[in-house]
Amino acid sequence: MSPRMTPGCSAPPGATVVDGGVNFSLFSRNASGVELLFFDREDDARPARVIVLDPGTNRTYHYWHTFVPAVRQDQIYGYRVVGPFDPANGMRFDAAKILLDPYGRAVAVPRNYSREAGRRPGDNCATAMKSVVVDPSAYDWEGDTPLRHASSRTIIYEMHVRGFTRQPSSGLAENLRGTYAGLIQKIPYLKQLGVTAVELLPVFQFDPQGCPPDKGRQRPRPRQ
């Protein structure tokens, strides 16, 4: 017998791949209604499927949740949330807008993505970023093993990959500056400093249209 849709669980938040499907859980303190939308492609103007969550059976405290059978990794999804529009108190609910899952592990960006469309009145289905179901257990670590527990002897170096190696003083060839390959070349130097762990910041999806005009773009270097 195939699994059927059930109210699911409030924890963990986000889209969690489990036996037979995916459990979805979204936190909202002030929402009065939630719809879970599935898409076939990131630039679809209409969802392929809409699941309306029942506040009586699909809500626990401030968590809205459901288990959807047969959903798999790479499924594109998003939310529509109903609630009060009260900017003075920080609430700007708009049921016409597609919202990302705040606990999502991946983001799909349509070719005609528009941040501005998210602020204008009306539907923004075709131009909105959307979340993607990810199954961490299916990730190929290529032989890597989990780190041992950190101890008082752990020396963590936080860095931005591009910023760490982009200058000529890094001693790297120009084609390696600001790249992961360049960072690998600097591992002996980091070990010489006594560093035992590296934390890369940031490594997550961001909205390029939300950056100041000159950010996220490398300026030409002056000729030597």
Secondary structure, 3 states (H helix, E strand, C coil): CCCCCECCCCCCCEEEEECCEEEEEEECCCCCEEEEEEECCCCCCCCCEEEEECCCCCEECCEEEEEEECCCCCCEEEEEEECCEEHHHCEECCCCCCECCCCCCEEECCCCCCCHHHCCCCCCHHHCCEEECCCHHHCCCCCCCCCCCCCCCCCEEEECHHHHHCCHHHCCCHHHCCCHHHHHHCHHHHHHHCCCEEEECCCCCCCHHHCCCCCCCCCCCCCC
